[in-house]
Amino acid sequence: MGVYTTIDPGSGEQLAQYPEISDAGLDDLIGRSTTAYRSWRTISLDQRRAVLTRAAEIHREQADELAKLLTLEMGKPIAQAKGEVELVASIYQYYADHVAEFLADEPLTIAGPGTAVVRTEPIGPLVGVMPWNYPYYQVARFAAPNIALGNTIVLKHARNCPQSALAVERVLAEAGLPDGVYLNAFISSAQVAAAIADPRVQGVSVTGSEKAGSAVGEVAGRHMKKVVLELGGSDPFVVLADADVDAAAAAAVVGRFANGGQACTASKRFIVDERVYDEFVAKLIDGIACWQPGDPTSPETKLGPLASNTGAEELDELVQDAVSNGAEVLVGGDSPTGAYYPPTVLARVTRGMRAYREELFGPVAVVYRVGSLDEAVELANDSPFGLASSVFTTDLEEGQPGGRGPRDRHGVDQQHQQDLAGPSVRWGQGLRSRPRAGPVRIQRIRQQETREKPERTTEMTLTADTQDTRDRSTAMVDDRYQRGLDRMMELVSTEHTNTFDHAKLVESYKTLDADLPDYIVSFAFGDIYSRTSLTQQEQTLVTISTLVALGTEPQLKLHINTGFNVGLTKEKIVGALIHCIPYVGFPRVLNALTLVKQVMSERGLTPETDAD
């Protein structure tokens, strides 16, 4: 069984250890979280707001104590640690102040009679996996909006900051959060996977490495769970010829070296117009002079140790690889002393070097000389990452979103600022966090909201006054179901008839016959109807959900009618459709809701008289 360990990165001294909990212990945590959700979601918004407000107050009251833990466990200079605590307080207060606004219904314009709204609602227990670089901030960014919404949280923190993790749980409990709403979990990666797979858990949010994100995303996808991945970044900092070079260089120093350069949105690649390149680099190096490694407990220190010796060694490997392949060290570049790494500036980094493609998670800046804006944009976008970007220019037409700045691939675009981490700023995902088919083009500041909206439901008020036609669609077309069942049994051993999983089965048929999945779903539903354990209502709901994905309107309408025939209510049918949104998209579900409305109209049903 593994352990979570506090190691002072400055001295290397081991200070505390906490064992992982057992599988039974994790099951108990998820059970407590599930029980807490049933009551927490029903608590008034004012009560939730009061807890968040008190959490903000406690962070400010205990700022010194909380900040010392950050310095102790990950080497954050004490002044910056206090800044993180204040930022976290502002996040909790922000959601206390704005949650009513965020949860307000959003009316939709629909064709025909009736009304529709989009409603933000809680969905249940969530798993969070959070990193060590901002132990309080990263948690608050995930926890505050979900606590405000009514969800509950089981949180796995990084192994090297267990005391900070426990402090978060303690502060929220002191703020009045009921038992089970926020639970710290010292668990392994395998246990994270088990938690995501647990049917009681409804989603997972990860901030961390690409490796962690890939593993979690795979498990979440396999179990059809909601997932948010916020992974790495190699953010471009573009300085155009007309920029205020003094201001740009000063911002570059802070943007690269704050928190020891250990931030996903830290500026890492400095792309500078050749007309101001020499001046910018000289002022950048001058600014670094007061960022020499020092004692992180001193209020004067700006650059402490990295969070671990391993982190410093991995960073040095990237630097040495670049140097051995022709990169130039303008300042720094010495081997690390323990976890301490000197502020370093590299030039002449080219495509064949690891430093060109990989994230430099530490105090190393890479500068590039470019001859034009087009060259700057091309270089800025030549990265597998896409989290954030910065532009220094006095020409807002060129620098603003919609101009030619490096907007195409980045979630957070920052004009003249590098640390827009406040609670009101929406947060972007790296492109590797959000793979898409084809090129990504983000022309405006459009990124994942810090105020997460895990679930949306649509409430409809339907009006109908037409002839009852409920007898028109009672036939089940049995021959089609039997044909589909027979076709399936030709390809699947009959011994698995009552045990196979519907979604996995249909997917597996693509390797046998590309058209077979659609054939089964559209014409037979043999796997569904061969499950004697399913009631008629359950069979019909699964059928309706599948048809929504296929977009086959005539059959979908038929089975909506069938749903009413077997006793389903409008609420149950609409509820099933709403759960399809994350998988098939809102437009198809909205179309299905329109069909529900049509069927109810044809059957002479109103919201008060769903069925006989």
C-alpha positions as CSV (number, residue, x, y, z in Angstrom):
1,M,0.0,0.0,0.0
2,G,1.4,3.4,-1.0
3,V,1.8,6.5,1.1
4,Y,1.4,10.3,0.7
5,T,4.5,12.1,2.0
6,T,5.5,15.6,3.0
7,I,9.1,16.2,2.0
8,D,10.5,19.7,2.4
9,P,11.8,20.4,-1.1
10,G,14.4,22.9,0.2
11,S,16.1,20.4,2.5
12,G,14.9,17.1,1.3
13,E,13.8,16.2,4.8
14,Q,10.8,13.8,5.1
15,L,8.4,15.4,7.6
16,A,5.2,13.3,7.5
17,Q,3.6,10.3,5.9
18,Y,0.0,9.2,5.4
19,P,-1.0,5.8,4.2
20,E,-3.4,5.2,1.3
21,I,-6.9,4.1,2.4
22,S,-8.1,0.6,1.6
23,D,-10.6,-0.3,-1.1
24,A,-13.2,-0.7,1.7
25,G,-12.3,2.8,2.9
26,L,-12.8,4.2,-0.6
27,D,-16.2,2.5,-0.9
28,D,-17.2,4.1,2.4
29,L,-16.1,7.5,1.2
30,I,-18.2,7.2,-2.0
31,G,-21.1,6.0,0.1
32,R,-20.9,9.0,2.4
33,S,-20.6,11.3,-0.6
34,T,-23.7,9.7,-2.1
35,T,-25.7,10.0,1.1
36,A,-24.6,13.7,1.6
37,Y,-25.6,14.5,-2.0
38,R,-29.2,13.5,-1.4
39,S,-29.5,16.2,1.3
40,W,-27.0,18.8,0.1
41,R,-28.7,19.2,-3.3
42,T,-32.0,20.1,-1.5
43,I,-30.4,22.7,0.9
44,S,-31.4,26.3,0.1
45,L,-29.1,28.4,-2.1
46,D,-28.7,30.8,0.8
47,Q,-27.3,28.1,3.0
48,R,-24.8,27.0,0.4
49,R,-23.8,30.7,-0.1
50,A,-23.3,31.0,3.6
51,V,-20.9,28.1,3.6
52,L,-18.9,29.5,0.7
53,T,-18.7,32.9,2.3
54,R,-17.5,31.4,5.6
55,A,-14.9,29.4,3.7
56,A,-13.6,32.7,2.2
57,E,-13.4,34.3,5.6
58,I,-11.5,31.3,7.2
59,H,-8.9,31.4,4.4
60,R,-8.3,35.1,5.2
61,E,-8.3,34.5,9.0
62,Q,-5.9,31.6,8.7
63,A,-3.8,32.9,5.8
64,D,-0.4,32.7,7.6
65,E,-1.0,29.1,8.8
66,L,-2.3,27.9,5.4
67,A,0.5,29.7,3.4
68,K,3.2,28.0,5.6
69,L,1.9,24.6,4.5
70,L,2.3,25.5,0.8
71,T,5.9,26.6,1.5
72,L,6.6,23.5,3.5
73,E,5.3,21.0,1.0
74,M,6.0,22.4,-2.4
75,G,8.6,25.1,-1.8
76,K,6.4,28.1,-2.8
77,P,7.9,31.3,-1.6
78,I,5.9,32.5,1.4
79,A,4.8,35.8,-0.2
80,Q,3.4,33.9,-3.2
81,A,1.9,31.3,-0.9
82,K,-0.1,34.1,0.9
83,G,-1.1,35.4,-2.5
84,E,-2.5,31.9,-3.4
85,V,-4.5,31.8,-0.2
86,E,-6.0,35.2,-0.9
87,L,-6.9,34.1,-4.5
88,V,-8.7,31.1,-3.1
89,A,-10.7,33.2,-0.7
90,S,-11.8,35.4,-3.6
91,I,-12.9,32.3,-5.5
92,Y,-15.2,31.0,-2.7
93,Q,-16.5,34.5,-2.2
94,Y,-17.1,34.9,-6.0
95,Y,-19.3,31.9,-6.1
96,A,-21.2,32.9,-3.0
97,D,-21.9,36.2,-4.6
98,H,-22.8,35.0,-8.1
99,V,-24.2,31.5,-7.7
100,A,-27.8,32.6,-8.0
101,E,-27.0,34.3,-11.3
102,F,-25.2,31.3,-12.6
103,L,-28.0,28.9,-11.7
104,A,-30.8,31.1,-13.2
105,D,-32.9,29.4,-15.9
106,E,-31.9,30.4,-19.4
107,P,-35.0,30.7,-21.7
108,L,-34.9,29.1,-25.1
109,T,-36.6,30.3,-28.2
110,I,-38.6,27.4,-29.6
111,A,-40.9,27.0,-32.6
112,G,-44.6,26.5,-31.9
113,P,-46.5,26.7,-28.7
114,G,-45.0,26.3,-25.2
115,T,-41.9,27.3,-23.4
116,A,-38.5,25.8,-22.7
117,V,-35.6,26.7,-20.4
118,V,-32.1,25.4,-19.9
119,R,-31.6,24.7,-16.2
120,T,-28.3,24.0,-14.4
121,E,-28.7,21.2,-11.8
122,P,-26.4,19.0,-9.7
123,I,-25.8,15.5,-10.8
124,G,-24.2,13.8,-7.8
125,P,-20.9,12.7,-6.4
126,L,-17.8,13.8,-8.4
127,V,-14.2,12.7,-8.2
128,G,-11.5,15.3,-8.4
129,V,-7.8,14.7,-9.1
130,M,-5.7,17.7,-8.4
131,P,-2.0,18.7,-8.7
132,W,0.6,20.0,-6.3
133,N,1.6,23.3,-8.0
134,Y,-1.3,25.3,-6.6
135,P,-2.6,22.9,-3.8
136,Y,-5.4,25.2,-2.6
137,Y,-6.2,27.1,-5.8
138,Q,-6.6,24.1,-8.1
139,V,-9.0,22.5,-5.6
140,A,-11.1,25.7,-5.1
141,R,-11.5,26.2,-8.9
142,F,-13.1,22.8,-9.0
143,A,-14.8,22.6,-5.6
144,A,-16.3,26.0,-5.2
145,P,-18.7,25.9,-8.2
146,N,-19.7,22.3,-7.6
147,I,-20.4,22.9,-3.9
148,A,-22.4,26.0,-4.9
149,L,-24.3,23.9,-7.4
150,G,-25.2,21.1,-5.0
151,N,-22.8,18.3,-6.0
152,T,-20.5,16.4,-3.6
153,I,-16.8,15.8,-4.0
154,V,-14.3,13.0,-3.3
155,L,-10.9,14.5,-4.0
156,K,-7.5,12.8,-4.6
157,H,-4.7,15.3,-4.2
158,A,-1.1,15.0,-5.2
159,R,1.1,12.7,-3.1
160,N,3.5,15.4,-2.1
161,C,1.1,17.7,-0.4
162,P,-1.0,15.6,2.0
163,Q,-1.1,18.3,4.7
164,S,-2.4,20.9,2.3
165,A,-5.0,18.4,1.2
166,L,-6.2,17.8,4.8
167,A,-6.2,21.6,5.4
168,V,-8.7,22.1,2.5
169,E,-11.0,19.5,4.0
170,R,-10.7,21.0,7.5
171,V,-11.4,24.6,6.4
172,L,-14.5,23.5,4.5
173,A,-15.8,21.5,7.5
174,E,-15.1,24.5,9.7
175,A,-17.1,26.7,7.3
176,G,-20.1,24.5,8.0
177,L,-20.1,22.1,5.1
178,P,-22.0,18.9,6.2
179,D,-20.1,15.6,6.5
180,G,-19.7,13.9,3.2
181,V,-20.0,16.9,0.9
182,Y,-16.2,17.3,0.5
183,L,-14.0,14.3,1.3
184,N,-10.3,14.0,1.0
185,A,-9.1,10.6,-0.3
186,F,-5.5,9.3,0.0
187,I,-5.9,6.8,-2.8
188,S,-3.9,5.1,-5.6
189,S,-4.3,5.6,-9.3
190,A,-6.0,2.2,-9.5
191,Q,-8.4,3.3,-6.9
192,V,-9.1,6.5,-8.9
193,A,-10.1,4.3,-11.8
194,A,-12.3,2.2,-9.5
195,A,-14.0,5.3,-8.2
196,I,-14.7,6.7,-11.7
197,A,-16.2,3.3,-12.6
198,D,-18.4,3.3,-9.5
199,P,-22.0,3.8,-10.7
200,R,-22.6,6.2,-7.8
201,V,-19.9,8.6,-9.1
202,Q,-21.2,10.9,-11.9
203,G,-18.1,12.6,-13.2
204,V,-14.5,13.4,-12.8
205,S,-12.3,16.5,-13.1
206,V,-8.5,16.3,-13.5
207,T,-5.8,18.9,-13.5
208,G,-2.4,17.4,-14.2
209,S,-0.1,15.8,-16.7
210,E,-1.0,14.4,-20.1
211,K,-0.3,10.9,-18.8
212,A,-2.8,11.3,-16.0
213,G,-5.4,13.0,-18.2
214,S,-5.1,10.2,-20.8
215,A,-5.6,7.5,-18.2
216,V,-8.5,9.2,-16.5
217,G,-10.2,10.1,-19.9
218,E,-10.0,6.5,-21.0
219,V,-11.7,5.2,-17.9
220,A,-14.3,8.0,-17.9
221,G,-15.1,7.3,-21.5
222,R,-15.4,3.6,-21.0
223,H,-17.9,4.2,-18.3
224,M,-19.7,7.1,-20.0
225,K,-18.9,9.5,-17.2
226,K,-18.7,13.3,-17.5
227,V,-15.0,14.4,-17.6
228,V,-13.0,17.7,-17.5
229,L,-9.3,17.5,-18.3
230,E,-7.1,20.5,-17.8
231,L,-3.6,19.4,-18.7
232,G,-0.3,21.0,-19.8
233,G,0.6,24.1,-21.6
234,S,3.5,25.7,-23.5
235,D,2.1,29.2,-23.7
236,P,3.4,31.7,-26.3
237,F,4.2,35.3,-25.2
238,V,4.3,37.4,-28.3
239,V,6.1,40.8,-28.4
240,L,5.4,42.8,-31.5
241,A,7.6,45.6,-32.8
242,D,5.4,48.4,-31.4
243,A,5.2,47.0,-27.9
244,D,6.3,48.8,-24.7
245,V,9.4,46.7,-24.3
246,D,10.0,47.7,-20.6
247,A,6.5,46.6,-19.7
248,A,6.7,43.4,-21.8
249,A,10.0,42.4,-20.2
250,A,8.8,43.1,-16.7
251,A,5.6,41.0,-17.4
252,A,7.7,38.2,-18.9
253,V,9.8,37.8,-15.8
254,V,6.7,37.4,-13.6
255,G,4.8,35.4,-16.2
256,R,7.7,32.9,-16.5
257,F,9.3,32.6,-13.1
258,A,6.4,33.1,-10.6
259,N,5.7,29.9,-8.7
260,G,9.1,28.7,-9.9
261,G,7.7,28.5,-13.4
262,Q,5.5,25.6,-12.3
263,A,2.2,26.6,-13.8
264,C,0.3,25.3,-16.8
265,T,-0.5,28.9,-17.9
266,A,2.9,30.3,-17.3
267,S,4.4,32.0,-20.3
268,K,7.1,29.7,-21.7
269,R,7.9,30.6,-25.3
270,F,8.8,34.2,-25.9
271,I,8.3,35.1,-29.5
272,V,9.8,38.5,-30.3
273,D,9.9,40.7,-33.3
274,E,13.5,41.0,-34.5
275,R,13.3,44.8,-34.4
276,V,13.0,44.7,-30.5
277,Y,14.4,41.3,-29.9
278,D,17.8,42.4,-28.5
279,E,16.3,45.1,-26.3
280,F,13.7,42.7,-24.9
281,V,16.2,39.9,-24.2
282,A,18.6,42.3,-22.4
283,K,15.8,43.6,-20.2
284,L,14.5,40.1,-19.6
285,I,17.9,39.0,-18.3
286,D,18.2,42.1,-16.2
287,G,14.9,41.4,-14.6
288,I,15.9,37.9,-13.8
289,A,18.7,39.1,-11.6
290,C,16.5,39.5,-8.5
291,W,14.9,36.1,-9.1
292,Q,17.8,33.9,-7.7
293,P,16.9,30.8,-5.8
294,G,16.6,31.4,-2.1
295,D,15.0,30.4,1.2
296,P,11.2,30.1,0.5
297,T,10.3,31.0,4.1
298,S,11.9,34.5,3.6
299,P,9.4,37.2,2.5
300,E,12.1,38.6,0.2
301,T,12.5,35.4,-1.8
302,K,10.9,35.3,-5.2
303,L,12.2,31.9,-6.5
304,G,12.3,29.0,-4.1
305,P,13.1,25.3,-4.8
306,L,11.0,23.3,-7.3
307,A,8.5,21.0,-5.7
308,S,10.9,18.0,-5.9
309,N,14.4,16.9,-6.8
310,T,12.9,14.8,-9.6
311,G,11.2,17.9,-11.1
312,A,14.5,19.7,-11.2
313,E,16.3,16.8,-12.7
314,E,13.6,16.3,-15.4
315,L,13.8,20.0,-16.3
316,D,17.6,19.9,-16.5
317,E,17.3,16.9,-18.9
318,L,15.3,19.1,-21.3
319,V,17.8,22.0,-21.1
320,Q,20.8,19.7,-21.6
321,D,19.2,18.0,-24.6
322,A,18.6,21.4,-26.2
323,V,22.2,22.6,-25.5
324,S,23.7,19.3,-26.8
325,N,21.7,19.9,-30.0
326,G,22.8,23.5,-30.6
327,A,20.7,25.7,-28.3
328,E,22.3,28.7,-26.7
329,V,22.2,29.4,-22.9
330,L,21.9,33.2,-22.4
331,V,21.8,32.9,-18.7
332,G,21.6,30.1,-16.1
333,G,21.6,26.6,-17.3
334,D,23.7,25.2,-14.4
335,S,22.8,21.7,-13.0
336,P,20.3,21.8,-10.2
337,T,21.3,21.7,-6.5
338,G,18.7,19.4,-5.0
339,A,15.4,20.9,-6.0
340,Y,16.9,24.4,-6.6
341,Y,17.2,25.3,-10.3
342,P,18.6,28.6,-11.6
343,P,16.5,30.9,-13.7
344,T,17.5,30.1,-17.3
345,V,17.0,31.6,-20.7
346,L,17.5,29.5,-23.9
347,A,17.8,30.7,-27.5
348,R,18.2,29.0,-30.8
349,V,15.8,26.2,-29.8
350,T,14.7,24.3,-32.9
351,R,12.2,21.7,-33.9
352,G,14.4,18.7,-33.3
353,M,14.9,19.5,-29.6
354,R,12.7,18.2,-26.8
355,A,12.4,21.7,-25.4
356,Y,10.6,22.8,-28.6
357,R,7.7,20.3,-28.2
358,E,7.7,19.4,-24.5
359,E,6.5,21.6,-21.6
360,L,9.3,23.2,-19.5
361,F,7.8,23.0,-16.0
362,G,10.2,25.2,-14.2
363,P,12.1,28.5,-14.4
364,V,13.3,28.2,-18.0
365,A,12.4,30.7,-20.7
366,V,12.9,30.1,-24.4
367,V,13.2,33.1,-26.7
368,Y,12.6,33.2,-30.4
369,R,13.4,35.9,-33.0
370,V,10.8,36.4,-35.8
371,G,10.7,38.7,-38.8
372,S,7.0,39.3,-39.1
373,L,3.6,38.9,-37.4
374,D,2.7,36.0,-39.7
375,E,5.9,34.2,-38.6
376,A,5.1,34.9,-35.0
377,V,1.6,33.5,-35.4
378,E,2.9,30.4,-37.1
379,L,5.4,29.8,-34.4
380,A,3.0,30.4,-31.6
381,N,0.6,27.8,-33.1
382,D,3.3,25.3,-33.8
383,S,2.7,23.4,-30.5
384,P,0.7,20.4,-29.4
385,F,-0.5,22.5,-26.4
386,G,-3.1,25.3,-26.5
387,L,-3.9,26.6,-23.1
388,A,-3.1,30.3,-23.1
389,S,-1.4,33.0,-25.0
390,S,-0.2,36.6,-24.4
391,V,0.4,39.5,-26.9
392,F,2.2,42.8,-26.3
393,T,1.3,45.4,-28.8
394,T,-0.2,48.9,-29.1
395,D,-2.2,48.0,-32.2
396,L,-5.3,46.4,-30.7
397,E,-6.6,45.5,-34.2
398,E,-3.7,43.2,-34.7
399,G,-3.6,41.9,-31.1
400,Q,-7.2,41.4,-30.3
401,P,-9.2,38.2,-30.9
402,G,-10.3,38.2,-34.5
403,G,-7.0,40.0,-35.5
404,R,-4.0,37.9,-36.6
405,G,-2.6,37.2,-33.1
406,P,-2.1,33.7,-31.9
407,R,-5.7,33.0,-31.2
408,D,-6.3,30.0,-33.3
409,R,-5.4,27.3,-30.8
410,H,-5.6,28.8,-27.3
411,G,-8.3,28.8,-24.7
412,V,-7.3,31.9,-22.7
413,D,-6.0,34.9,-24.7
414,Q,-4.4,37.6,-22.5
415,Q,-3.7,41.1,-23.7
416,H,-0.7,42.5,-21.8
417,Q,-1.2,40.2,-18.8
418,Q,0.0,36.8,-17.9
419,D,-1.7,35.9,-14.6
420,L,-5.4,36.1,-15.3
421,A,-6.3,33.4,-12.8
422,G,-9.0,35.3,-10.9
423,P,-12.4,33.7,-10.2
424,S,-14.2,35.6,-13.0
425,V,-11.8,34.5,-15.8
426,R,-13.0,31.5,-17.7
427,W,-10.5,28.7,-18.0
428,G,-9.2,27.1,-21.2
429,Q,-8.2,23.5,-21.9
430,G,-5.1,22.5,-23.6
431,L,-5.6,21.1,-27.1
432,R,-4.3,17.8,-25.9
433,S,-7.0,17.9,-23.2
434,R,-9.7,18.3,-25.8
435,P,-8.8,16.4,-29.0
436,R,-10.8,17.2,-32.1
437,A,-10.9,16.0,-35.6
438,G,-9.4,18.6,-37.9
439,P,-7.9,22.0,-37.0
440,V,-9.1,23.9,-33.9
441,R,-10.0,27.5,-34.4
442,I,-10.9,29.7,-31.4
443,Q,-11.2,33.3,-32.5
444,R,-12.6,34.7,-29.3
445,I,-12.1,34.1,-25.6
446,R,-14.1,30.8,-25.6
447,Q,-13.0,28.4,-23.0
448,Q,-14.2,26.0,-20.3
449,E,-15.9,28.0,-17.6
450,T,-14.4,28.0,-14.1
451,R,-18.1,27.8,-13.0
452,E,-18.7,24.3,-14.2
453,K,-22.2,23.3,-15.3
454,P,-22.1,19.5,-15.0
455,E,-25.8,19.0,-15.9
456,R,-28.4,20.8,-17.9
457,T,-32.1,19.9,-17.9
458,T,-34.8,21.3,-20.1
459,E,-38.2,21.9,-18.6
460,M,-41.1,22.2,-21.1
461,T,-44.6,23.5,-20.8
462,L,-46.6,21.9,-23.6
463,T,-50.0,23.0,-24.9
464,A,-52.0,20.7,-27.1
465,D,-55.6,20.4,-28.2
466,T,-55.8,17.9,-31.0
467,Q,-57.6,14.6,-31.5
468,D,-56.5,11.6,-29.5
469,T,-54.6,9.2,-31.8
470,R,-53.0,7.0,-29.2
471,D,-54.0,3.8,-31.1
472,R,-52.0,4.8,-34.2
473,S,-48.6,3.5,-33.0
474,T,-49.3,0.5,-30.8
475,A,-47.8,-2.1,-33.1
476,M,-44.3,-3.2,-32.2
477,V,-43.2,-4.5,-35.6
478,D,-42.2,-7.8,-34.0
479,D,-40.7,-9.3,-37.2
480,R,-38.1,-6.6,-37.3
481,Y,-37.0,-7.3,-33.7
482,Q,-36.8,-11.0,-34.5
483,R,-34.8,-10.4,-37.6
484,G,-32.3,-8.3,-35.7
485,L,-32.1,-10.9,-32.9
486,D,-31.5,-13.7,-35.4
487,R,-28.8,-11.6,-37.1
488,M,-27.1,-11.0,-33.9
489,M,-27.1,-14.7,-32.9
490,E,-25.4,-15.5,-36.2
491,L,-22.4,-13.6,-34.9
492,V,-22.5,-13.9,-31.1
493,S,-22.4,-17.1,-29.1
494,T,-25.8,-17.8,-27.6
495,E,-24.2,-18.4,-24.2
496,H,-23.7,-14.6,-23.9
497,T,-27.3,-13.8,-24.8
498,N,-28.3,-12.5,-21.4
499,T,-24.9,-11.1,-20.3
500,F,-23.5,-8.9,-22.9
501,D,-23.4,-5.1,-22.5
502,H,-25.5,-3.2,-25.1
503,A,-23.1,-0.4,-25.8
504,K,-20.0,-2.5,-26.0
505,L,-21.8,-5.1,-28.1
506,V,-23.0,-2.6,-30.7
507,E,-19.6,-1.0,-30.9
508,S,-17.9,-4.4,-31.4
509,Y,-19.9,-5.2,-34.4
510,K,-18.2,-2.5,-36.4
511,T,-15.2,-4.8,-36.9
512,L,-17.5,-7.5,-38.3
513,D,-19.8,-5.4,-40.5
514,A,-19.6,-1.5,-40.5
515,D,-23.4,-1.3,-41.1
516,L,-24.4,-3.8,-38.5
517,P,-24.6,-1.5,-35.5
518,D,-27.1,0.7,-37.3
519,Y,-28.9,-2.3,-38.5
520,I,-29.4,-3.7,-35.0
521,V,-30.3,-0.4,-33.4
522,S,-32.6,0.8,-36.2
523,F,-34.4,-2.4,-37.0
524,A,-34.2,-4.9,-34.2
525,F,-32.9,-3.9,-30.8
526,G,-32.4,-7.6,-30.4
527,D,-29.9,-7.2,-27.6
528,I,-32.4,-5.0,-25.6
529,Y,-35.4,-7.2,-26.2
530,S,-33.5,-10.4,-25.4
531,R,-32.9,-9.1,-21.8
532,T,-35.8,-10.6,-19.9
533,S,-34.7,-8.7,-16.8
534,L,-35.8,-5.4,-18.4
535,T,-39.3,-4.1,-18.0
536,Q,-41.2,-2.8,-21.0
537,Q,-40.7,0.7,-19.8
538,E,-36.9,0.2,-19.5
539,Q,-36.7,-1.4,-22.9
540,T,-38.5,1.5,-24.4
541,L,-36.4,4.2,-22.7
542,V,-33.2,2.5,-23.9
543,T,-34.7,2.3,-27.4
544,I,-35.6,6.0,-27.4
545,S,-32.2,7.0,-26.2
546,T,-30.5,5.0,-28.9
547,L,-32.7,6.4,-31.6
548,V,-31.9,9.9,-30.5
549,A,-28.3,9.2,-31.2
550,L,-29.1,7.8,-34.7
551,G,-31.5,10.7,-35.5
552,T,-34.1,8.4,-37.0
553,E,-37.3,10.5,-36.5
554,P,-40.0,8.2,-37.7
555,Q,-38.9,5.3,-35.5
556,L,-38.2,7.7,-32.6
557,K,-41.7,9.0,-32.7
558,L,-43.1,5.5,-32.9
559,H,-41.2,4.5,-29.7
560,I,-42.2,7.7,-27.9
561,N,-45.8,6.7,-28.6
562,T,-44.9,3.2,-27.3
563,G,-43.5,4.7,-24.2
564,F,-46.9,6.3,-23.4
565,N,-48.6,3.0,-24.2
566,V,-46.5,1.1,-21.6
567,G,-47.1,3.8,-18.9
568,L,-44.1,6.1,-19.2
569,T,-44.8,9.7,-18.1
570,K,-43.6,12.8,-20.0
571,E,-41.1,13.4,-17.1
572,K,-39.5,10.0,-17.5
573,I,-39.2,10.3,-21.3
574,V,-37.8,13.8,-21.1
575,G,-35.4,12.8,-18.3
576,A,-34.0,10.0,-20.5
577,L,-33.6,12.5,-23.4
578,I,-31.7,15.0,-21.2
579,H,-29.2,12.3,-20.2
580,C,-28.4,11.9,-23.9
581,I,-27.1,15.5,-24.2
582,P,-23.4,14.8,-23.3
583,Y,-23.3,12.0,-25.8
584,V,-25.3,13.1,-28.8
585,G,-25.4,16.9,-28.4
586,F,-28.1,19.4,-27.6
587,P,-29.6,19.8,-31.1
588,R,-30.6,16.2,-31.5
589,V,-32.1,16.1,-28.0
590,L,-34.0,19.3,-28.7
591,N,-35.4,17.7,-31.9
592,A,-36.5,14.7,-29.8
593,L,-38.1,17.0,-27.3
594,T,-40.1,18.5,-30.1
595,L,-41.2,15.0,-31.1
596,V,-42.4,14.4,-27.6
597,K,-44.4,17.6,-27.8
598,Q,-45.9,16.5,-31.1
599,V,-46.8,13.0,-29.7
600,M,-48.4,14.5,-26.7
601,S,-50.4,16.9,-28.9
602,E,-51.6,14.0,-31.1
603,R,-52.6,12.0,-28.1
604,G,-54.4,14.9,-26.5
605,L,-52.1,14.9,-23.5
606,T,-51.2,17.9,-21.3
607,P,-48.5,18.1,-18.6
608,E,-51.2,17.3,-16.1
609,T,-52.6,14.3,-17.9
610,D,-49.5,12.5,-19.3
611,A,-51.2,9.1,-19.6
612,D,-54.4,7.3,-18.6
